[in-house]
Amino acid sequence: MSLEVKDIMGHVAIAVLRDASFAEIVAAMERFAVGAVTVIDADRRPVGVVSEDDLILKEAGAAAYCAPLFESRAQRQERRKAAGVTAGQLMTSPPITVTPRTPVREAAQLMHVKRVKQLPVVDPATGRIVGTLHQRDVLRVFTRPVQELEADVRAALPEPGTFAIDIDGGVVTIRGVVEWRSQALSVIERLWLIDGVVDVKSEVAFEKDDLLAVPAE
């Protein structure tokens, strides 16, 4: 079973309106112990995100410096944010969002690539925010009950009864015999795709090698 965002997300939408003040943003972050808040419009649709990095520019004094003769787009954005006093002025837009049906693996990849620690979860029909996905939520997949994880492992195997499986701390050890080497590799690849698997130790033997390299003439 592939876990989806709805299976692990927080159902509290940590958000502020565009006109929220600097102090209100900081208060919301402290109240919910988060490093970012979603900025929403009057219809509860995400329009941006304000992170701690955006706020710290104020303390760094980036707005106090005159614009250099040659200013990059990133530098210009930093100066604008440092001078901002409302969520609408401070936010990074557009926001990166997911839906309740987004696979957890896909959401985790988004967090890694975009370097964000949380994602607004939106209703795909209305576009309104319905919750927040945090990094700690994603990490919860590695604390799944052993019985649940084993059920997913066996469901992923072509012939579950022919394999012996041990699971310890998310590490799956699998033993058995298959006919072809490609089948053994396929089994391992399937297990790696299961949410909550930390590592796969294969003791699967094969009778015939169908992946032998053909020497070039």
C-alpha positions in Angstrom: 0.0 0.0 0.0 1.4 3.4 -1.0 0.7 6.0 1.7 -0.9 9.3 0.7 -0.7 12.7 2.3 -4.1 12.3 3.9 -2.8 9.3 5.9 -0.3 11.3 7.8 -1.1 15.1 7.4 -1.9 17.5 10.2 -5.5 18.7 9.9 -4.7 22.1 11.4 -4.2 24.7 8.6 -1.4 26.9 9.9 -2.1 30.0 7.9 -2.4 33.8 8.1 -4.1 36.4 5.8 -2.2 38.7 3.4 -2.6 41.6 5.8 -1.3 39.8 8.9 1.5 41.9 10.6 5.1 40.8 11.2 4.3 40.4 14.8 1.2 38.2 14.1 3.3 36.0 11.8 5.9 35.5 14.5 3.2 34.8 17.1 1.6 32.1 14.8 5.0 30.4 14.3 5.6 30.3 18.0 2.1 29.1 18.9 2.3 26.1 16.5 6.1 25.6 16.8 6.6 25.8 13.1 9.2 27.4 10.8 6.7 28.7 8.2 3.1 29.8 7.8 0.9 29.7 4.7 -0.5 33.0 3.4 -4.1 32.6 2.3 -6.6 34.9 0.6 -10.2 35.6 1.8 -11.4 32.3 0.3 -8.7 30.3 2.2 -6.7 29.6 -0.9 -2.9 29.6 -0.5 -1.1 32.5 -2.2 2.3 32.2 -0.6 4.4 31.1 2.3 6.4 33.1 4.9 9.3 31.3 6.5 11.7 32.0 9.3 14.3 32.8 6.6 12.0 35.5 5.2 11.6 37.1 8.6 15.2 37.0 9.6 16.1 39.3 6.7 14.5 42.1 8.8 17.0 41.5 11.7 19.8 41.2 9.1 19.1 44.7 8.0 19.0 43.9 4.3 16.5 46.7 3.7 18.8 49.4 5.1 21.3 49.0 2.2 21.0 51.0 -1.0 20.4 49.0 -4.1 23.7 48.2 -5.8 24.2 49.3 -9.4 23.9 45.7 -10.6 21.4 43.9 -8.5 20.3 40.3 -9.1 16.7 39.2 -8.9 17.4 37.3 -5.7 19.0 40.4 -4.1 16.0 42.6 -5.1 13.6 40.1 -3.6 15.6 40.0 -0.3 15.5 43.8 0.0 11.8 43.8 -0.7 11.1 41.2 1.9 13.4 42.9 4.5 11.3 46.1 4.0 8.0 44.3 4.3 5.7 44.5 7.2 2.8 42.3 6.2 2.5 38.7 5.1 1.7 39.7 1.6 4.9 41.7 1.4 7.1 39.1 3.1 5.8 35.9 1.4 7.4 33.8 -1.3 4.9 33.2 -4.0 3.5 31.0 -5.5 3.4 28.4 -2.7 4.4 24.8 -3.2 1.3 22.7 -2.3 0.1 19.1 -2.3 -3.3 17.5 -2.1 -4.6 14.8 0.3 -4.2 12.2 -2.4 -0.5 13.0 -3.2 1.7 10.0 -2.5 3.9 10.6 0.6 7.0 9.7 -1.4 6.2 12.4 -3.9 5.6 14.9 -1.1 8.9 14.0 0.5 10.8 14.5 -2.8 9.2 17.9 -3.1 10.4 18.9 0.4 13.9 17.7 -0.5 14.2 19.3 -3.9 12.5 22.6 -2.9 14.2 22.7 0.6 11.0 23.3 2.5 10.0 21.7 5.8 6.3 21.9 5.4 3.7 22.0 2.6 0.2 23.4 2.6 -2.4 20.7 1.7 -5.2 21.9 -0.5 -8.5 20.5 -1.6 -8.1 19.9 -5.4 -11.7 20.9 -6.1 -11.8 24.2 -4.3 -8.1 25.1 -3.9 -8.7 25.8 -0.2 -6.2 24.8 2.4 -7.3 21.8 4.5 -4.2 21.0 6.5 -0.4 21.1 6.6 2.2 18.4 6.0 5.4 18.7 8.1 8.7 16.8 7.8 7.9 15.1 11.1 4.7 13.8 9.5 6.7 12.2 6.7 9.1 10.6 9.1 6.2 8.9 10.8 6.1 6.4 8.0 9.2 4.8 9.5 7.4 4.0 12.7 4.6 2.0 11.1 3.5 -1.1 13.1 5.5 -4.2 12.0 2.4 -6.1 11.2 1.2 -3.4 8.8 4.6 -3.1 7.2 4.9 -6.9 6.8 1.4 -7.0 5.1 2.6 -4.5 2.5 5.8 -6.4 2.0 4.0 -9.7 1.3 1.5 -8.0 -0.9 4.3 -6.7 -3.1 5.8 -10.2 -3.6 4.8 -12.2 -6.7 4.5 -15.4 -4.7 4.5 -14.5 -1.0 4.5 -18.1 0.3 7.9 -18.8 -1.3 9.8 -16.2 0.7 10.8 -15.9 4.4 10.7 -12.3 5.7 12.1 -10.7 8.9 11.5 -7.1 9.8 13.5 -5.3 12.4 13.4 -1.5 12.8 12.1 -1.1 9.2 15.0 -3.2 7.8 13.5 -6.0 5.7 15.5 -9.2 5.3 14.1 -11.5 2.6 15.2 -15.1 1.8 14.1 -17.4 -0.9 14.8 -18.9 -4.3 13.6 -17.7 -7.7 14.4 -19.0 -11.2 15.9 -15.9 -12.8 18.3 -13.3 -11.5 16.1 -10.5 -12.9 13.3 -11.8 -10.7 15.4 -11.5 -7.6 16.3 -7.9 -8.5 12.6 -7.1 -9.2 11.7 -8.3 -5.8 14.2 -6.0 -4.1 13.0 -3.0 -6.2 9.4 -3.6 -5.2 10.3 -3.7 -1.5 12.3 -0.4 -1.7 9.1 1.3 -3.0 7.1 0.5 0.2 6.6 3.4 2.6 8.4 2.7 5.9 11.1 0.4 4.6 14.5 1.7 5.9 16.7 -0.9 4.2 16.4 -4.2 2.3 18.8 -7.1 2.9 18.5 -9.7 0.2 19.3 -13.3 0.7 17.3 -14.3 -2.4 19.1 -16.8 -4.6 18.5 -17.4 -8.3 18.9 -20.5 -10.4 19.7 -18.9 -13.8 21.4 -15.6 -14.7 19.5 -13.9 -17.5 21.4 -10.7 -17.1 24.8 -11.8 -18.3 26.6 -9.2 -20.4 27.1 -10.2 -24.0 30.8 -9.5 -24.9 31.3 -7.1 -27.7 32.7 -8.4 -31.0 
